[in-house]
Amino acid sequence: MPRKMIIDTDTASDDAVAIMMALRHPDIEVEAITVVSGNMPLKQGSINARYTVELCSMDTPVYEGAEKPMVRETHHAEWFHGPDGMGNMNYPAPKAAPAEGHAVDVLIDTIKANPGIIVVTLGPMTNLALAIERTPEIVENVSRCVVMGGAANVVGNVTPAAEYNIWCDPEAARICFRSGMPMELVGWELCRGEANLDDEDMHHCKEVIDTKYSHFVVDCNVFALDINRNWLGDPGIGLPDPVAMAIAIDPSICSRSSKHYVEIETDGEFTRGMTVVDELNVAQQDDYPVSMWAYHREKGEPWTTVCWELDAKKWKELLYAMSQDEVKL
């Protein structure tokens, strides 16, 4: 029986590839896609998600949610993904309208109706935080919450300290990471270096696999490719959301992980949105320097799995498999 999943996304180019992977995987049944403001304004993110669903010849409902962070000003990322979020490829408008209902309500109802569901967040965590605040008991029904966000004790990509998704709405992320939901932190750093799609990988997608899906993987990320190389110094396309989705689908793609307390910085001027990982378990000591971690200690053993390393070969093999006309695993 396929595993049930709900995807919360601020759909731009890499989100779209992640959605494609989940929709086309035979062992995953996507119950709904919920959209949040982030990379794109809400309406454009919704358009991009609905286009991707139709590309995959699916009818998965797409619901619109929070139009802004819980307390912060709104900041989008057209500068990274292009004005339409999809590399300015001018894809046709989707035929389907957004599904009726608010994303927060849908998250609550879908999680309540599907014990053991996998939640995957690909954008700011506003929708999920609002759902948890309204109905805290949904936490018990989630088997895994795979979060594309943060940077586990490494550099950020929107500030020196923070990754974009968490930085956009750190208050929301804090609510989620404090909730006790079984979180899996897949930081943006896992998509870097050898996990990038380099020239050989892009050639393989375009010339060897040569399907509408494999072309989509590369083409909608062409805007991000230029910035990734010229700004971040990486060899090709970094795909943080598809990497997180790959781990959601196949946890063994994360080749090294461990459980830790994770806190989100909300007050720092220079560290807003930083994912503070207690890598050495010092916060489990009940002393003054770590007294602010008492909430975590009182709640129990660490409940966040931090993914430290990626099997780049297995991740790309899964991406390639999901890009074939006929999926074979």
C-alpha positions, 0 to 999 in steps of 0.5 A: 500500500502506498505511503500517504504524504502531504506536501506544503510548498512555496512552489518555485523551480526546485519545489516543482521538481520535488512535487514531480518526484512525489507524484510520480513515485509508485509508493507515494500517494500525495493526499494534497498539496498546500501552498504558502507564501515564500519563494513566490507570492501565494498566488504564483506558488499556487499556479506553479504547483497546479502546473506541475500536477498537470504536467504529471497527469495527476489531479491532486488538489492544491490548496492556498494558505498563508499569504505572509509570515506570522509576524515578519514582513514578506520577502520573496525570492524572484531574484533566485528563481526568476519572476515566475519562479520557474526560470522564466520558461513561460509554461502555460497556465494550469487548467485547474483552479485552486481547490476550495478550502484553506491550506491550514484547515486541509493540513489539520483535516488530512493529518487527522484522517491519516494516522502515520502520514508523512508531512514534507515542508518545502517552504516557510513553515507558516501553514504547519505552525498555524495548524499545530497552534490550532490543533496540537493533537495532530502532532501525534498522527505524523510519522515523519515531518521532513523539513527542507530548511535550515543549515545544520551548524554550517553557513546560510544561503540568505544570511551568513547564519540562516537558510531562506525557508527558516529565515522567512518565518522563524517564529513558525519554524520554532513552533514546529520544531518545539512541537514534538512532531518527529522532525527530520531536518534536511539542510540546504547544504546537502544539495551542494557540491557533488549533489549538484546537477553538474554539466554531465548530469544535465546532459544526461537529463536532456539528451539521454533520458530526454523526456518532458520530465527530465527536461523540466528538471533542468529547464525550470531551474535555469535561472537558479543555475546561473546564480548558483554558479556565480554567487554560491560557487557551486558546480551546477544546479542545487536542488534542496527541495528535491533532495529533501523529497528524495530523503522523504521517499527513501530515508537511506539516501541520508547516509548519516544522521543523528537525533538532537534538540534543535532550536530556531533563533528568533531574536538575533539581529544577525542570526535570525532564522539560524537552526541551532543544533545541539550537536554535542548534546550539551543542552541536556545538562541542567546548568546555567549556560543552557538553562534556556533549553529546559523546555526541550529537556522537560519534553523528553529525549531529542525528537529531531533527526538531523541529516548530516550527509547525503548519498549523492549517487542514490539521490541522483538515481532516484531523480533520474528514475522519476524523470523517465516516461515509465517509472521503474524501481 
